[in-house]
Amino acid sequence: MKEKISLPGDLIIRQETWSDSPCSRCSGSPCCSNLPLAPLRLSSRKDFVDLLLLSTYGDIFPGLKPSGEWTVYLKRACGFLQSDEGKCAIHGGQDQSMICKSYDSHNCWYIDAFNPHRYTTMIPFSTSMLIQLEKDYQLIKHRFDREPDWDELCRDAFEYRRHTIELPSEPFSPLAESRLPFKKSRGDEYLFFQPYEKPSDIKHFELMSFRLGFPGVYLAVSDTSWAYLVKAKQNTAYLNLVRDEYFPGLAHKDSSFSFDSYRETYTPHSGIGDQWVILRKKDLPLLKSLTEFGPSGQLRRLPAVSALVKALETGRPDRAA
């Protein structure tokens, strides 16, 4: 289900002053309000059910591209986006990620992808739209080999959404803990997205910096796993919609509604250790100082979790040993 994403080979600063940038004249700031979390392709019924259940969480939605690739997004404004002006509070500053600094704002993909008047480049799906998609095109029956005509799919999806009232997202409270026991992290408010890979290059820290700028997104580190933790509330109305309209057509053990396959994918598991260490954007310089890099930026060694905990407690990397 999951696929790796490639970072640009060279993250070159191409940023202009704010007044000269097309971002200063952009309405809605879609690139700063829709965070891509994970790319994937559907190849089984389990994949589709997982995607359906993910869409029941507030601010989480999947988007479909003409290539057939799905991407899970978080619809939240970056914490540094000034809502009154649509301006980045750290534009051009040291704390702004190179992911943002190297983005070509003159050829912005997000403007067409999140066009509120039509779908052409990407279709954002809600829970009810996913259910309707499966009913109309019988994707599971055809084992996802049937590819609907893209233009037709765009028209149908846009008309469906235009006549559908979507429920507002439920508010979430930020994560206060710096440690999260595995048992507690299996609660319904936590979604874990495994990194496409553990950091292997200094550029991956830029991706972390970009993602951790969004509210409710954290880096969770254990002895065996790294994951992006997203805190979001599950919408009961959408969950009931899945249970009442979709799950009756699926076979489950004991004929009951089950999250089994979904929880295997998006809840943490580890053979060693009993807690996650929670990192925020402000912790990345410390993590970076404890990481050993080669001369060309390739990663040589990540810090042990015990050393990371000690450094976080003291705020001093020299106390990590």
N, C-alpha and C positions, 0 to 999 in steps of 0.2 A: 504493500500500500504506500509506503513512504519512499520518497526519492531524495537524493542529495541535491543541494543547490550549489551553484558555482559562484564564487565571488569574482568580481572583476580582477583581471590579472594585475593591473596597476591602478591603485586608488590615487588619482592625481587631483590635486586641488584645482577646481575650475570655477570657484565661487566668485561672484561679482559683489559689488556693494549692493545693499538692499534696494535702493531706488532704481538701480539698473537691471535688477533681476526680474524675470517674468513672475516670480513668486509674489512680488509686491502688488501685482495687479490680478492675482488669482482669487477667484471666489470659492470659498469653502475649504481651501487647503487640503485636497484629498490625499496628497502624499504624506501629510503629517497627521491624518485622521484615520488611516486604514493601515494597520500593521500586518504584513504577511508573516504568518507563523510557521506554516508547513506546507510544502507542495506534495501532491499525491496523485495517483491514478487509481481509478476504480477497476478492480478485476474480479471481485467476488461479492456475494451477498453480505458477508461480514463487513467488507469495506464500506458498502453503502449504508448499512445500519450504523456503523461507527460515525460516519459523516452526518447522518440524520440526528443522532443523539448529540453530537457536538453542537449542532445548530440550535439546540434547545437552551443553550447557555446564553445569558445576556451579553450582547456586544460581540458574540462569535457568529461568523457567517462564512459559508464556502462560496468561492467564485469559480466559474468555469470559463476557460479560454477556448478559442477555436481549435487549438491543438489537441483538445481532450484532457488537458491537465487541469486538475482542481487545485486550488490553494485555499487554505483556511486562514481567515483574516480576523483581526481584532479591531472592531470599530470604536476607537477611543482616540481623542485628541492627544498628541504628544504633550507631556507635562511642561514643555518649554514653548508651546504655541500660545501666543497671546491672542485670546479669543476676540478681543475688540478690534485689533488691527490685522489679524492673521499673520503676524510677524513672529519669527523665531527669536526668543529672548537671548539665545546664545549664538546667533548667526555670526559666523566668522571667528568665533571665540575658541579658546583652547578646549573647552568642554564639549564643543560640537563634534559629533562623530564624523570621521572621514567618509562614511557612507553618504552622509548628507552633503559634505563639502565637495564630493566628487560627482554628485548627481547632475546630469545634464538637464537643467530646468527649461532649456529652449526646445527640447524634444521630450516633453513630459508624458509618459505613458498613462499616468493616473488621470489626466484630464479627460481622455476619451473613455477610459475604463470605468470611471465613476460618473459618467454623464447622466444627469437626472432625467433627461428628455428622451433617451433612447439607449438601447444596448447594441454595441457593435464589436467592441474589443474584449469585453468580459461581461458575464451575467452574474450578478450577486444573487444568491439564493437564500430564501428564508425556509423555515421548517415546512410550512404548507406548500411552498413552491417545489421543494424536493419531493414531497409526497405526490404532487400532481405530475411532476416530471416522470416519476416511475410508473404512475398509472397510465399516462399518455403513451409512453414509448416502451414500456415493459422491458426495462434495461436488464433486470435480473433474469427474466425468462430467456432473453437473447444473449446472456452471459457477457453483456457489455460490449458485444461485437457490433451492435447496430449503432451507427452514428447518425443522429438526426441532422437534417439540413440546417446549417448554422444560421442562415438568415431567417428561416422559419422558426427556429428555436428562439432566436432573439425577439422576434415579433410576439410570439405566444407568451414568452416569459414576461415581457414588458407589459402586455395587456393584462395578464393575470395579476401582476403586482399593482398595476394602476387601479384595479378594482378590488384590492384586498386591503383591509385595515390591519396594519401590523401593531402588535402590542409593544408598549414601551419597555425598555430594558429595566430590570430591577437594579437598584443601586447596590454597590458592593462596598465593603469597608477594607481599607488597605491592610496588608499583612504587617503586624507589629513585631512578630517574633523574629529572632535571628537564628533560631534553631527550630526545626519542625520534625517531631518524631514521625517515623514511617507510618505508625498506626493512625496518628491524627491526620496525616496528609492524605489518607484515603477518603476523606470527607468529600461531599458533593460540591464544595466550593472551590476545589483545586483541580486544575487541569495541568498535566505534565506533557510537554512536547520535547521529545528527545532531540538534542542537537543533531544536525546533519552529520556531525562528527565532533569529537572533542577538539579543542583548539590544537592546531598543528602549525599555525603560522601567526605572525603578529597581526595580520589583517583580520583574523577571526575576533580579536579583541575589539575591533571597530564595529563589527556586527553586534557584539554584546552591548557596546556602548549605545548604539542606535536603539536596540530593542528595550533596554532597561530605562530609556527615557520615557516610555509610555506607562501611565498609571496602572498598577496592578500586575506588572510584569517583573519577574525576578529570575535570578540564576540560582538554581538549587544544585548543590554539589554534595556528593556522598563519596564513600571510599571506592565505589565501583561505578557510579553513574553521574553524568551531568545532564541537567534538563532545564528547560525554560518553564518556570512555574507561572501560570496565569490564574489569577484569582477572579472568579466570576460566579454569579448566582445562576442556578438553573431555573428557568421559567416554567412553573408548574403547568400553566395552560398549554404551552408547546409540548411539554412532556406527555400530558394527557392526550393531546392531538396525535402524537406518535403511537401511544398505546391503544387508543380507540380506533384510529383509522388505518394504521399500518401494521402493527404487530399481530392483530388477529389473523393476518394472512401468512404469518411465519410460523414454522414449527419450532417449539422450544421444549427443552426437557421439562417434564412435569406439566406441560401445557401452560406454563406461567410466563409472565413478563420478566425478562431477564436482561441484566446488564453484563453478563459474564464476559462476552467477547470484547465489549467496549472497555471494561475495566482492565482487561489484560493489556490493552494498548495505551490507555491514558491514565493509569495509576502507577505509582512507583513500585519497583521491586528491586531487591538487592539481597545478595547472599551474605554480605558482610556489613556490619554497622547497623545502627538503629535510628539514625537521624539524618536529615538534610541540613546542611549549612546554607543559609539564605544570604545571597549577595545582592546588593543594590548598585546602582550606577556609581555612587560615591565610593564603593569598595573596589572598583576596578583598578585604580592606580596601585593599591596595595597588592591585589592579586597579580598584577603585571610585574611588580617589583620582586615577587617571590618566584616568578617563572623564569626559567633559563632559556635563552634564545641563542641560536647560532648567528654567525656574522651576516647572513643574508635574511635574517628574520624568521627562520624556521624554528619551531619549538623543539627544545631538547628535553626539558623535564618540567612537569607540573608539580606544584607543591603538594605534599601530603595533607590530607584534611586536618589532621591533628595540628600541623604547623600553621595552617591557615586559620584555624580557630584561635590559636594562641596569639597570632599576629592581629587578628580582628579585635580581640579582647584588650590588647594593649595599644593598638593603633601603630605599632612599630614593627616593621619587618625584621629588624635585627634581633627581636625577641622571639622569633619563630622557632629557632633551633631548640 
